[in-house]
Amino acid sequence: MAFRAPPRWAAILVITASSFLNYLDRQLLPALAPTLKSEFGLTNAGYGLVLSAFSLVYAVCAPAAGWLVDRLGLVRGVVLVVALWSLAGAGTGLTAGFAGLLLARALLGLGQAGGVPASGKAVAVYLPPQERALGTATTQIGLSFGAIAAPLAAAWFAAGWGWRAAFVVTGLLGFVWIPAWLAVAKRVTARPEPDPRPGSPREVAGDRRLWGIVIATVLYMTLYSLWSNWTTVYLVEARGMTEQAANRAFAWIPPLAANAGGLFGGWVALRMMRRGAGALAARMRISAWCAVLLLGTAAVPWAPTTAAAVALICGSFFLVTAMSVNVYAMPLDLFGAHRAALATAFLTSAYGLMQTFASPLIGAGVDRFGFGAVCAAGAALPLAAWAVLRQMTAGKAKPGGGNGPGGDR
């Protein structure tokens, strides 16, 4: 008998494809960073400022984008954000100077501010609580495969058509995705929710537990940002590889490990909850395990070979993603489908604000002290994040997270 996934997972898989495009458009810049640094005359600190142009707009606009997706409903909201970021991604390839590059990345941040909140809302709309970390992991696979594809696409386009073609072609793929999403969303029914009284946006924004998750996200996702944005630079500057060799041989492997880590974190949460653990207790335990093991990130620069360093980077990326899928599922448990995009948007905003300030600091730290000091500092942050979560998320979420019926698509 052929295996058939439940219809709810068909919708999640299509949303995962949008996550793939999200990170493909976003991660082309890090993959092409050495070329762009040369073309625009950028230092590592200047490259960090380009990342900040994206991240600041991404962070500031995320709560409004999450509110808008909740207001418009999932179907229309996700079409809007994908169309906007696709135009901005294609526009990056048409920039004529440094100011144009900053503007294009800022507009990309505006569109992508709604991407992760929309994915979080899809997970809450279609999946029950015990499947939500796995659903978050699935959408994370889309992000990770986008990160895997970006250096490969960068190497291929740069060799044949130049870096500008990479941005234009990949940006326009979003307009191929939109009709597929509309077709699937029309056929898949949202999951009904038990509580018809969603909390107000003000109640969501004032919840102490949400702010604990936000602070923790700022801390541990700094390590996620390090491997998302600086792996190619590390391989070129610390390991002496060329950009094309680094992208073809190694830079695509750590995101693959992140995929496995996300699935592992979701699978462990599912098993723990099926055995009777509460959602928050399961997610906290997984986060603690990951945080302790992530102390090993400090060893990356001291690896004897490039392959060994990449293996350690893979382990770090695996663990931080296993932690991430559970932390990102926490707001869905607390607030449910009706406020899922808004609640997730606070984490999106936190990640963007962290990158706004951390990217230039990482760049300046690499320029002055090297990757050894940066990795050592990053290794301690997940454990600090877990301590914050333990302190501030005390309290039991209501069944269904205070959400309403799942008809807000």
Number of C-alpha atoms within 10 A of each C-alpha: 3 4 5 8 8 9 15 19 17 17 22 23 18 20 25 24 21 28 27 24 28 28 23 26 31 27 23 25 24 22 31 23 20 21 16 17 14 10 11 15 11 18 15 21 18 17 21 23 21 24 26 26 22 26 31 22 23 31 27 19 22 32 25 18 27 30 21 20 30 23 17 15 18 25 18 15 23 28 21 17 22 26 19 20 29 26 20 27 31 24 22 26 20 16 15 10 10 15 11 15 19 19 18 25 26 22 23 29 30 25 26 33 29 34 31 27 32 33 25 31 31 28 31 32 27 26 21 18 22 20 20 27 34 25 30 28 31 25 30 27 27 24 27 31 23 27 31 27 24 29 28 19 22 26 23 17 17 17 11 9 10 14 22 17 18 25 26 20 16 18 27 20 19 25 14 9 18 17 11 12 19 15 11 17 19 11 12 15 16 21 16 16 22 15 16 14 11 19 17 13 12 8 11 22 16 11 12 15 22 23 20 20 25 26 19 25 27 23 23 27 23 23 24 20 19 20 20 21 22 20 22 28 23 20 21 18 16 15 15 12 17 15 22 21 14 22 27 17 13 18 29 23 18 25 25 19 22 31 24 22 27 30 24 21 27 30 18 18 30 21 14 19 18 12 9 9 14 15 24 21 15 18 28 20 17 22 25 19 15 23 25 15 16 24 19 17 24 21 15 22 24 11 13 9 11 17 12 14 19 20 18 20 25 23 20 29 29 27 27 26 31 30 30 27 28 28 25 24 28 26 29 29 24 25 29 33 37 31 32 31 38 31 29 29 32 27 27 31 29 27 27 29 21 23 29 23 16 22 27 20 17 26 22 18 18 20 13 10 12 17 22 17 15 21 21 17 15 21 23 20 22 29 22 16 23 27 15 19 24 18 10 16 19 12 9 13 18 13 15 22 25 24 25 21 19 20 15 18 23
